[in-house]
Amino acid sequence: MNNKEGLDFAKMGGLIPAVVQDAVSGEVLMLAFMDPEAWNLTLKTGEAHYFSRTRKKVWRKGETSGHVQRVKAVYLDCDEDTVLLKVEQVGGAACHTGYRSCFYRRREGEGWQVVGSLIFDPQEVYRGG
């Protein structure tokens, strides 16, 4: 299922991983998945769209929270099955739990230590949704 864009969606059953990085700081914000529809919407709108594996549908990052990701650059890996999006993270938080990055916990000894900053209260942002 190689398309004209050079992306190979076939390896993972129609999905490709998308590593998302802050375009200025280089901080890794999240990992998500794209199907061809999410990919095309991202290219068309300039805002990141992903495929939710749990909800089985395409969604625009920030559609509920307002914390959209404006795509500044897109890179393709050597196997043509993973993309790197360099984004401007609007609103300061990429993670639905309210943290700047989804990678806000670091392994410390036998457990996990929160090392990220909480940007918003998810109960306030996602109430009713």
BELLINUR-V169300 format. One record per residue. N is the residue number from 1. PHI is phi in whole degrees, 0 to 359 (NA if undefined). D_FIRST is the distance of its C-alpha to the first C-alpha in Angstrom with 2 decimals. Layout:
BEGIN
n=[N | N]
phi=[PHI | PHI]
d_first=[D_FIRST | D_FIRST]
END
This chain:
BEGIN
n=[1 | 2 | 3 | 4 | 5 | 6 | 7 | 8 | 9 | 10 | 11 | 12 | 13 | 14 | 15 | 16 | 17 | 18 | 19 | 20 | 21 | 22 | 23 | 24 | 25 | 26 | 27 | 28 | 29 | 30 | 31 | 32 | 33 | 34 | 35 | 36 | 37 | 38 | 39 | 40 | 41 | 42 | 43 | 44 | 45 | 46 | 47 | 48 | 49 | 50 | 51 | 52 | 53 | 54 | 55 | 56 | 57 | 58 | 59 | 60 | 61 | 62 | 63 | 64 | 65 | 66 | 67 | 68 | 69 | 70 | 71 | 72 | 73 | 74 | 75 | 76 | 77 | 78 | 79 | 80 | 81 | 82 | 83 | 84 | 85 | 86 | 87 | 88 | 89 | 90 | 91 | 92 | 93 | 94 | 95 | 96 | 97 | 98 | 99 | 100 | 101 | 102 | 103 | 104 | 105 | 106 | 107 | 108 | 109 | 110 | 111 | 112 | 113 | 114 | 115 | 116 | 117 | 118 | 119 | 120 | 121 | 122 | 123 | 124 | 125 | 126 | 127 | 128 | 129]
phi=[NA | 296 | 253 | 296 | 281 | 85 | 265 | 255 | 281 | 288 | 299 | 243 | 66 | 101 | 238 | 231 | 289 | 235 | 277 | 243 | 231 | 295 | 294 | 266 | 275 | 83 | 298 | 283 | 265 | 190 | 234 | 221 | 234 | 234 | 254 | 303 | 296 | 298 | 301 | 295 | 295 | 298 | 295 | 290 | 264 | 79 | 243 | 292 | 237 | 225 | 253 | 277 | 287 | 277 | 270 | 58 | 205 | 280 | 220 | 268 | 303 | 91 | 297 | 260 | 278 | 86 | 270 | 286 | 243 | 271 | 283 | 258 | 201 | 230 | 238 | 246 | 283 | 295 | 271 | 60 | 230 | 211 | 243 | 245 | 256 | 260 | 232 | 265 | 273 | 285 | 86 | 86 | 233 | 263 | 271 | 293 | 275 | 102 | 270 | 302 | 241 | 292 | 262 | 261 | 240 | 240 | 291 | 228 | 63 | 264 | 216 | 246 | 246 | 289 | 240 | 266 | 257 | 284 | 265 | 214 | 270 | 298 | 293 | 284 | 287 | 255 | 300 | 80 | 247]
d_first=[0.00 | 3.78 | 6.09 | 9.76 | 10.87 | 9.69 | 8.23 | 6.00 | 6.03 | 5.28 | 8.68 | 10.76 | 9.76 | 8.26 | 10.76 | 11.76 | 15.49 | 17.58 | 20.91 | 23.45 | 26.48 | 29.58 | 29.54 | 33.26 | 34.17 | 31.01 | 31.42 | 28.34 | 28.36 | 25.59 | 22.23 | 19.92 | 16.35 | 14.12 | 11.55 | 10.19 | 13.67 | 15.59 | 13.99 | 14.90 | 18.28 | 19.02 | 18.59 | 20.58 | 23.37 | 23.75 | 24.15 | 21.91 | 20.06 | 18.57 | 17.36 | 20.25 | 19.46 | 23.04 | 23.31 | 19.77 | 19.71 | 19.07 | 22.20 | 23.71 | 25.40 | 29.10 | 29.03 | 31.90 | 33.53 | 33.32 | 32.02 | 29.09 | 27.10 | 27.24 | 24.53 | 26.29 | 23.66 | 20.05 | 19.13 | 15.97 | 16.49 | 16.42 | 13.42 | 11.31 | 10.87 | 14.13 | 16.01 | 19.77 | 21.41 | 25.02 | 26.76 | 30.18 | 30.89 | 33.14 | 35.86 | 35.74 | 33.82 | 30.15 | 30.81 | 31.51 | 34.46 | 36.17 | 35.68 | 34.47 | 31.78 | 30.16 | 31.43 | 35.08 | 36.32 | 37.20 | 38.19 | 41.98 | 43.71 | 42.98 | 41.44 | 39.61 | 41.34 | 40.33 | 40.22 | 38.57 | 40.34 | 40.15 | 39.53 | 39.81 | 40.81 | 37.81 | 40.27 | 41.52 | 38.18 | 36.40 | 39.44 | 38.85 | 35.06]
END
